[in-house]
Structure formats: structure tokens, C-alpha cells
């Protein structure tokens, strides 16, 4: 089964803080995604990538940067965190297309 | 741009009952449709997908979904639910650009 890991699992920071969320997949998938999940909104796509060095803008990119350093690793960066970015963040990967994605366990981020 | 609508935020049934979770989509081109399950505190897990061919597709744990182009629907069904099926279910559609758009989810509660 596909394996996607995320770190940290929980993170608390203050407004204006700098946060990096990490994601690694070990399935040689080309596509990787970052989502946020909020009550009443479901999952919303922040950024995604087709491969190392590639970055595509998602549906809610404001306030987020991302970088895909290798086939396996995809990072989400919040350089000036705000309370509105308090959320549950999921990373996912897929091989053949977006419709069959494998999700990590999530990172709960709290911005005070 | 594709959209997904899950009309029921909550569905409650008894163990052994059948259930149908509704999903309607809008997209003008060829699409992939998927269902995912999210147990409490976990990441999403892929259940099943449809792209073409037989409009009834089978997934894991006895779930199936039926595609209808005329109704723009992709409803998920299970003939006899178990308490462990209690979870949030997400319908998703992939359109262009390898992006998935998720519905807001339906929380299924199975009572014993």
C-alpha cells in the first residue's frame, strides 16, 4: 500500500511565525498535493506538483509557498503565519492521475 | 471548472441497513470521479473510481457507486452497513490539470 508520511503531526506557532510542513512519499508517484481541511469547507487544494522542481498553484494558495525538492519530498512553507491558517493539513500523492490519491495522516497547525 | 455537491451533511442509519450517499457534479469534459472515506482523526482513503465503461463500479468493503451522465451523479451505495462504516465520505471529481475537487463530505453514522 502507498505510504505517505507527514511531519510534524502537530505544530503550534504564533502570528508572524515561520513554519515548514514536510511530506514524504515512498511510492515513486509523480504527483504530490497539499490540502487544508476546515469544517464547512471540506478539502481545499493549496499547491501541487508534477515532479521534482515543478510547482502548480492550487485553489487557495495565498499565504503559502511550496517546494518539491525530490520525487519523494514536498514541503509547505508558511513564512508569516496568521490565525486564519490554523487548520488540518494533508499531503497526498498519486501515480497515474489525480483521481486515486494516497493521503498522509495530517498535520494539525495552530497559529496563536 | 468542475464542482461537486454532496447534498446531505449527515446521514444516520442502523447497522444492517442499506445506505446511499449522494453526489452530483458539474463539468463539461471527460471526467474521473472518485469516492474517499475519512475515519475520525485519519487521512482520507481511496474507495473507488469511475472513468468509463460499466457505470457501476465496485470498491472495497462492499461499497459500489453508480455513474449517471444524465443526472450528473455518482452516488455511493452499500447494501448492509457495519458500525465500522461510520466515517465521513467525500466525493471528488478530476477535471483538467490533474486537480481533484472535493465535495464538502457526508458524515455517516451507523447505530447498533
Boltz contact constraints between the chains, C-beta under 6 A:
constraints:
  - contact:
      token1: [A, 42]
      token2: [B, 102]
      max_distance: 6.0
  - contact:
      token1: [A, 42]
      token2: [B, 104]
      max_distance: 6.0
  - contact:
      token1: [A, 42]
      token2: [B, 105]
      max_distance: 6.0
  - contact:
      token1: [A, 43]
      token2: [B, 102]
      max_distance: 6.0
  - contact:
      token1: [A, 90]
      token2: [B, 43]
      max_distance: 6.0
  - contact:
      token1: [A, 98]
      token2: [B, 94]
      max_distance: 6.0
  - contact:
      token1: [A, 98]
      token2: [B, 98]
      max_distance: 6.0
  - contact:
      token1: [A, 98]
      token2: [B, 99]
      max_distance: 6.0
  - contact:
      token1: [A, 98]
      token2: [B, 100]
      max_distance: 6.0
  - contact:
      token1: [A, 99]
      token2: [B, 32]
      max_distance: 6.0
  - contact:
      token1: [A, 99]
      token2: [B, 34]
      max_distance: 6.0
  - contact:
      token1: [A, 99]
      token2: [B, 49]
      max_distance: 6.0
  - contact:
      token1: [A, 99]
      token2: [B, 94]
      max_distance: 6.0
  - contact:
      token1: [A, 100]
      token2: [B, 46]
      max_distance: 6.0
  - contact:
      token1: [A, 100]
      token2: [B, 49]
      max_distance: 6.0
  - contact:
      token1: [A, 103]
      token2: [B, 43]
      max_distance: 6.0
  - contact:
      token1: [A, 103]
      token2: [B, 44]
      max_distance: 6.0
  - contact:
      token1: [A, 104]
      token2: [B, 43]
      max_distance: 6.0
  - contact:
      token1: [A, 105]
      token2: [B, 43]
      max_distance: 6.0
  - contact:
      token1: [A, 106]
      token2: [B, 43]
      max_distance: 6.0
